[in-house]
Amino acid sequence: MNTPIDQAIDAVLEPIEGVKPPESGMPYATHKGVLELVPGMRMNCYRLNTGQAVIDEDGLRAFLDFLGIDATPARKPKTTTPA
């Protein structure tokens, strides 16, 4: 996919030297960079070996907070087991 956000991420990515695929077969980062969509607001971003772009959760939460969007994860209600 070549969306504007993909283009912005690709513009800041650099290859990660010496990265080795995990034995588990899980996706892993091959490139990393710092995305600055708003001056002074930096988010770590990565490109996985699968081609997927990923933005660091903390950076994304800070950006959404800046936009006035609540990014607090929903908590599942506690369930109790009947006695």
PELIN-V781182 format. One record per pair of residues at least 12 apart in sequence whose C-alpha atoms are under 10 Angstrom apart, sorted by the first residue. I is the first residue (numbers start at 0). J is the second residue. Records with the same first field share a line. If there is no record, write none. Layout:
# PELIN-V781182
I: J ; J
This chain:
# PELIN-V781182
0: 50 ; 51 ; 52
4: 34 ; 36 ; 52
5: 46 ; 51 ; 52 ; 53
7: 34 ; 35 ; 36
8: 31 ; 32 ; 33 ; 34 ; 35 ; 36 ; 43 ; 44 ; 45 ; 46 ; 52 ; 53 ; 54
9: 30 ; 31 ; 32 ; 34 ; 44 ; 45 ; 46 ; 52
10: 32 ; 33 ; 34
11: 30 ; 31 ; 32 ; 33 ; 34 ; 35 ; 43 ; 44 ; 45
12: 29 ; 30 ; 31 ; 32 ; 33 ; 34 ; 43 ; 44 ; 45 ; 46
13: 29 ; 30 ; 31 ; 32 ; 33 ; 45 ; 46
14: 28 ; 29 ; 30 ; 31 ; 32 ; 45 ; 46
15: 28 ; 29 ; 30 ; 31 ; 32 ; 45 ; 46
16: 29 ; 30
17: 29
18: 30
20: 48
25: 48 ; 49
26: 46 ; 47 ; 48 ; 49 ; 50 ; 51
27: 45 ; 46 ; 47 ; 48 ; 49 ; 50 ; 51
28: 44 ; 45 ; 46 ; 47 ; 48 ; 49 ; 50 ; 51 ; 52 ; 53
29: 45 ; 46 ; 47 ; 48 ; 49 ; 50
30: 44 ; 45 ; 46 ; 47 ; 48 ; 52
31: 43 ; 44 ; 45 ; 46 ; 47 ; 52 ; 53 ; 54
32: 44 ; 45 ; 46 ; 54
33: 45 ; 54 ; 55 ; 58
34: 54 ; 58
35: 58 ; 62
36: 62
37: 62 ; 65
40: 58 ; 59 ; 61 ; 62 ; 65
41: 55 ; 58 ; 59 ; 61 ; 62
42: 54 ; 55 ; 56 ; 57 ; 58 ; 59 ; 60 ; 61 ; 62
43: 55 ; 56 ; 57 ; 58 ; 59
44: 56 ; 58 ; 59
56: 70
60: 72
